[in-house]
Amino acid sequence: MTGLSRSGDEPHGPRGRSIDLTSEGSIEAAAASLRDQAPFDLIVVATGILRDGSAVPERRLAELNAENLLHLFAVNAVGPGLIAKHFVPLLPRNGRSVFAALSARVGSISDNRLGGWYGYRASKSALNMIIKTLSIELSRTHPDAICVSLHPGTVDTPLSKPFQKSVSPDRLFTPEQSASHLLDVIDQLTCSESGRCFAWDGAEIRS
């Protein structure tokens, strides 16, 4: 198991390495450094940003800010797309493999009933489209590969901390619980489900 992070800390032992999601050069270099360990049968992009410093989720149209929007898209959609560009070649050409990226239920257009959170919703929706499009290409080049986006639920992290009051205790997961749920979902996936978005409990989230 190999872990990549911004800090270069070693979350999974001596193979931990650094990567900058907003720099394609960094992503390309990270992929190149792992080429001798390929193929990988599972690649998970566990990244995302909801708020950053003074930039908070928009409650209304008047709060839209171009710089904040571009930053959300860079981290939530462009970054995972570039990871796919450089890491998908590390998947096996034959045999089951999975490329998964963390999305969010609020990225669903059909499930948007509350409004708000323009940038986060839109960037996660864009990620879902990248995953869908990638799944079509992968079906031609890697016939046994599965490509999905995953909703981890509400996880007890700094990202969700300001929004946890309305979450029931049994639906607020530790990072370890969420990871376990998602790995269970991944284990059950079939090629016919490639391109879709699934929640932590295995339920499909419609676009």
C-alpha positions in Angstrom: 0.0 0.0 0.0 1.3 3.4 -0.9 0.0 6.8 0.4 0.4 10.2 -1.2 -0.4 13.4 0.7 0.4 17.1 0.6 2.7 16.9 3.6 4.6 13.8 2.5 3.9 12.2 5.8 3.9 8.5 5.8 0.4 7.4 6.5 1.0 3.8 5.3 4.6 3.2 6.3 7.9 4.0 4.5 6.2 4.4 1.1 4.4 7.7 1.9 5.2 10.4 -0.6 4.2 14.0 -1.2 1.9 15.3 -4.0 0.4 18.7 -4.8 -3.1 18.2 -6.3 -3.0 21.7 -7.9 0.3 21.0 -9.8 0.2 18.6 -12.7 4.0 18.4 -12.6 3.8 17.1 -9.0 1.1 14.6 -10.0 3.1 13.4 -13.0 6.3 13.0 -10.9 4.4 11.1 -8.2 3.0 8.7 -10.8 6.5 8.2 -12.3 8.0 7.4 -9.0 5.5 4.5 -8.5 5.8 3.1 -12.0 8.2 0.3 -10.9 5.5 -0.8 -8.4 2.7 -1.0 -11.0 0.2 -2.4 -11.7 -2.1 -1.3 -8.9 -5.5 -2.9 -8.7 -7.0 -0.1 -6.6 -6.4 3.7 -6.8 -8.5 5.9 -4.5 -8.4 9.7 -4.8 -9.4 10.8 -1.3 -9.3 14.6 -1.7 -11.7 17.4 -1.5 -12.2 20.9 -0.2 -15.4 22.7 1.1 -14.0 25.8 2.7 -10.6 27.4 2.8 -9.7 30.1 5.3 -12.2 32.9 4.9 -13.9 31.3 1.9 -17.0 29.5 3.2 -19.8 27.7 1.3 -22.0 30.2 -0.5 -25.6 30.5 0.9 -26.8 32.7 -2.0 -25.9 33.9 -5.4 -24.5 37.3 -4.2 -21.7 35.4 -2.4 -20.2 33.9 -5.5 -16.5 34.7 -5.9 -14.5 33.9 -9.0 -11.3 33.1 -7.1 -13.0 30.8 -4.6 -14.9 29.0 -7.4 -11.8 28.4 -9.4 -10.0 27.0 -6.3 -12.8 24.6 -5.5 -12.8 23.3 -9.1 -9.0 23.0 -9.1 -9.1 20.8 -6.0 -12.4 18.9 -6.4 -12.5 18.3 -10.1 -9.3 19.3 -12.0 -6.9 17.6 -9.5 -8.6 14.2 -9.5 -8.9 14.4 -13.3 -5.2 14.9 -13.6 -4.5 12.1 -11.2 -6.6 9.9 -13.4 -4.5 11.1 -16.4 -1.2 10.1 -14.9 -2.3 7.2 -12.6 -4.7 5.2 -14.8 -1.8 3.9 -16.9 -0.6 2.2 -13.7 -3.7 0.0 -13.6 -3.5 -3.5 -15.2 -4.8 -3.8 -18.7 -6.6 -7.0 -17.8 -8.0 -8.3 -14.5 -10.3 -6.4 -12.1 -9.1 -3.0 -11.0 -10.8 0.1 -9.5 -10.2 3.8 -9.8 -12.3 5.7 -7.3 -12.6 9.3 -6.3 -14.4 10.9 -3.3 -17.4 12.9 -4.4 -20.4 14.0 -2.4 -24.1 13.6 -2.4 -24.6 17.3 -2.9 -22.9 16.9 -6.3 -26.1 15.3 -7.5 -28.2 17.7 -9.6 -31.4 15.7 -9.2 -31.0 15.6 -5.4 -30.4 19.3 -5.0 -33.4 20.5 -3.0 -31.8 23.0 -0.6 -29.7 25.1 -2.9 -26.6 27.0 -1.7 -23.0 25.7 -1.7 -22.7 26.7 -5.4 -19.0 26.0 -5.8 -18.8 22.8 -3.8 -21.9 21.3 -5.5 -20.8 22.3 -9.0 -17.2 21.1 -8.6 -18.3 17.7 -7.2 -20.8 17.4 -10.1 -18.0 18.2 -12.5 -15.9 15.4 -10.8 -18.8 13.0 -11.4 -18.9 13.8 -15.1 -15.1 13.3 -15.3 -15.6 9.8 -13.7 -18.4 9.0 -16.1 -16.5 10.0 -19.1 -13.4 8.2 -17.9 -15.4 5.0 -17.4 -16.4 5.0 -21.0 -12.8 5.3 -22.2 -11.6 2.7 -19.7 -14.1 0.2 -21.0 -12.3 0.3 -24.3 -8.7 0.1 -23.0 -9.1 -1.7 -19.6 -12.2 -3.9 -20.0 -12.1 -5.2 -16.5 -11.6 -1.9 -14.8 -14.2 -0.1 -12.7 -14.3 3.7 -12.3 -16.6 5.2 -9.7 -17.1 8.2 -7.5 -18.0 7.6 -3.9 -19.9 9.6 -1.2 -18.2 8.8 2.2 -21.1 10.2 4.3 -20.5 12.8 7.0 -17.0 12.1 8.4 -15.7 13.7 11.6 -13.0 15.8 10.0 -12.3 19.5 9.9 -14.2 19.7 6.6 -17.5 18.8 8.2 -16.9 20.2 11.7 -19.0 23.4 11.3 -21.9 21.4 9.8 -22.2 18.4 12.2 -25.0 19.7 14.5 -27.8 18.3 12.4 -26.1 14.9 11.9 -27.4 12.1 14.1 -24.6 10.3 16.0 -25.0 7.1 14.1 -24.4 8.9 10.8 -21.3 10.8 11.9 -18.4 8.5 11.0 -14.8 8.4 12.1 -12.4 8.3 9.2 -11.7 4.7 9.9 -15.4 3.8 9.8 -15.9 5.7 6.5 -12.9 4.0 4.9 -14.2 0.6 6.0 -17.6 1.3 4.5 -16.2 2.5 1.2 -13.8 -0.5 0.9 -16.8 -2.7 1.4 -18.7 -0.9 -1.4 -15.6 -1.2 -3.7 -15.4 -4.9 -3.0 -18.9 -5.4 -4.3 -18.7 -3.3 -7.5 -19.0 -4.9 -10.9 -18.0 -3.6 -14.3 -21.6 -2.9 -15.1 -21.6 -0.2 -12.4 -18.6 1.7 -13.7 -19.2 5.4 -14.2 -21.7 5.7 -11.4 -21.6 7.4 -8.0 -22.2 5.3 -4.8 -22.8 6.3 -1.2 -21.0 4.7 1.8 -23.9 2.2 2.2 -23.8 1.0 -1.4 -26.8 3.0 -2.6 -26.4 4.6 -6.0 -26.6 8.4 -6.1 -28.2 9.7 -9.3 -26.6 12.5 -11.2 
